Amino acid sequence: MSEELTHFDGDGAARMVAVTHKPETERQATARARVRMAPTTLERILAGTMGKGDVLQVARLAAIGATKATATAIPLCHPIRIVGVDVALEVISDGSGIEVRVTVCAIDRTGPEMEAMHGAAVGALTIYDMCKAIDRGMTIADVALLEKSGGKSGHFVGSPTAVGR
């Protein structure tokens, strides 16, 4: 990993890094975010009895939409050619909430790490939004890049703490 902060020019001004010299390659990234909640909130989500509709399907659509809007939300992020998005929504292994896991596939000069993390975070925020009327104590945490492949830096797998459930 380079320690050079390439998003700043010689005078310290922010800039969008040019990636024209990089080859277009197939790239993939997986990220997650976790929403912890009261047991009764989780039960209602899983039973489909939340008054606003199917929480998990709305969160899935929000996560997909967010991956496509990443370059608009994050100022120095390049728009990339996304060719696939998969969203998995699962109960966290200790039963404390829902994990939103997003995998983004792209063919471009830079990777989809930010798209995957943005999608996971927005999916988690959507769960919060749809359930806040009954559980304002929910928390969103553990937004992390779990794995990425492709490009010059090669394959990356997050630490066991980050990847573990």
C-alpha positions in Angstrom: 0.0 0.0 0.0 1.3 3.4 -0.9 1.4 6.0 1.9 1.4 8.9 -0.6 -1.8 10.9 -0.3 -2.4 11.3 -4.1 -5.7 13.1 -3.6 -3.8 16.3 -2.9 -1.6 18.3 -5.3 1.8 19.8 -4.4 0.1 22.8 -2.8 -2.2 20.7 -0.7 -5.4 21.3 -2.8 -7.8 18.4 -3.2 -7.9 16.8 -6.6 -9.4 13.9 -8.4 -6.6 11.5 -9.2 -6.1 10.7 -12.9 -6.5 7.0 -13.7 -6.0 7.2 -17.4 -2.7 5.3 -17.3 -4.3 2.3 -15.6 -5.7 -0.6 -17.6 -9.4 -1.5 -17.5 -9.7 -4.8 -15.6 -12.4 -6.8 -13.9 -12.6 -5.8 -10.2 -14.7 -6.8 -7.3 -15.2 -5.7 -3.7 -17.4 -6.9 -0.8 -18.3 -4.7 2.2 -20.7 -4.9 5.1 -22.5 -2.8 7.6 -24.4 -4.1 10.7 -27.6 -2.7 12.2 -28.0 -3.8 15.8 -31.5 -3.6 17.3 -33.9 -4.7 19.9 -35.0 -8.4 19.6 -38.6 -7.4 19.0 -37.6 -5.1 16.1 -35.6 -8.0 14.5 -38.6 -10.3 15.0 -40.9 -7.9 13.2 -38.5 -7.4 10.3 -38.2 -11.1 9.8 -42.0 -11.7 10.2 -42.7 -8.9 7.7 -45.0 -7.1 10.1 -43.3 -3.7 10.0 -46.0 -1.3 8.9 -43.9 0.3 6.2 -43.6 -2.8 4.1 -40.8 -5.4 3.4 -37.8 -3.8 5.2 -35.2 -6.1 3.7 -36.3 -5.7 0.1 -36.4 -1.9 0.4 -32.9 -2.0 2.0 -31.7 -4.2 -0.8 -32.9 -1.7 -3.4 -31.4 1.2 -1.5 -28.1 -0.6 -1.3 -28.1 -1.3 -5.1 -29.1 2.3 -5.8 -26.4 3.7 -3.5 -23.6 1.8 -5.3 -24.6 3.6 -8.5 -24.6 7.0 -6.8 -21.3 6.7 -5.0 -19.3 9.2 -7.1 -22.0 11.8 -6.5 -21.9 11.3 -2.7 -18.1 11.0 -2.2 -16.4 14.0 -3.8 -13.1 12.5 -5.1 -14.5 9.1 -6.0 -14.5 8.2 -9.7 -17.7 7.1 -11.4 -17.1 3.5 -12.4 -18.7 1.0 -14.8 -20.6 -1.3 -12.5 -21.5 -4.6 -14.1 -23.2 -6.4 -11.1 -24.3 -5.8 -7.6 -25.3 -8.5 -5.1 -26.8 -7.7 -1.7 -27.1 -10.2 1.1 -29.2 -9.4 4.2 -28.6 -11.8 7.1 -29.2 -12.0 10.8 -26.0 -11.4 12.6 -24.8 -14.7 14.2 -25.4 -13.5 17.8 -29.0 -12.5 16.8 -28.5 -8.8 17.6 -29.5 -7.4 14.2 -29.1 -7.5 10.4 -25.9 -7.5 8.4 -26.0 -5.8 5.0 -23.3 -7.3 2.8 -22.7 -5.8 -0.7 -20.6 -7.2 -3.5 -19.9 -5.0 -6.5 -18.4 -6.1 -9.7 -17.0 -3.6 -12.2 -14.8 -3.3 -15.3 -12.8 -0.1 -14.9 -9.5 1.5 -14.1 -10.2 1.8 -10.4 -11.9 -0.6 -8.0 -15.5 -0.7 -6.5 -14.5 -0.6 -2.8 -16.2 2.7 -2.1 -19.3 1.5 -4.0 -19.5 -1.6 -1.9 -19.1 0.3 1.4 -21.5 3.0 0.3 -24.1 0.5 -0.6 -23.7 -1.4 2.7 -24.0 1.8 4.7 -27.1 3.1 2.8 -28.7 -0.3 3.1 -28.2 -0.2 6.9 -29.5 3.4 7.0 -32.6 2.3 5.2 -33.3 -0.4 7.8 -32.9 2.2 10.5 -35.3 4.6 8.6 -37.9 2.0 8.2 -37.8 0.8 11.8 -37.0 4.0 13.8 -40.6 4.5 14.8 -40.4 1.4 17.1 -36.7 1.4 17.9 -34.7 4.6 18.0 -31.9 2.9 19.8 -30.7 0.9 16.8 -27.0 1.4 16.0 -25.2 1.1 12.7 -21.6 -0.1 13.0 -18.9 -2.2 11.5 -18.9 -0.7 8.0 -15.9 -2.5 6.6 -14.3 -3.6 3.4 -14.2 -7.4 3.6 -12.5 -8.3 0.4 -11.4 -6.9 -3.0 -9.8 -8.3 -6.0 -8.5 -7.0 -9.3 -6.3 -4.1 -10.2 -2.6 -3.4 -9.5 -2.9 -3.9 -5.7 -4.3 -7.4 -6.2 -6.3 -9.4 -3.7 -7.1 -8.1 -0.3 -9.0 -9.9 2.5 -9.9 -7.9 5.7 -8.7 -8.9 9.1 -10.4 -12.0 10.7 -12.1 -9.5 13.1 -13.6 -7.5 10.2 -14.5 -10.6 8.1 -15.9 -12.7 11.0 -19.6 -12.7 11.9 
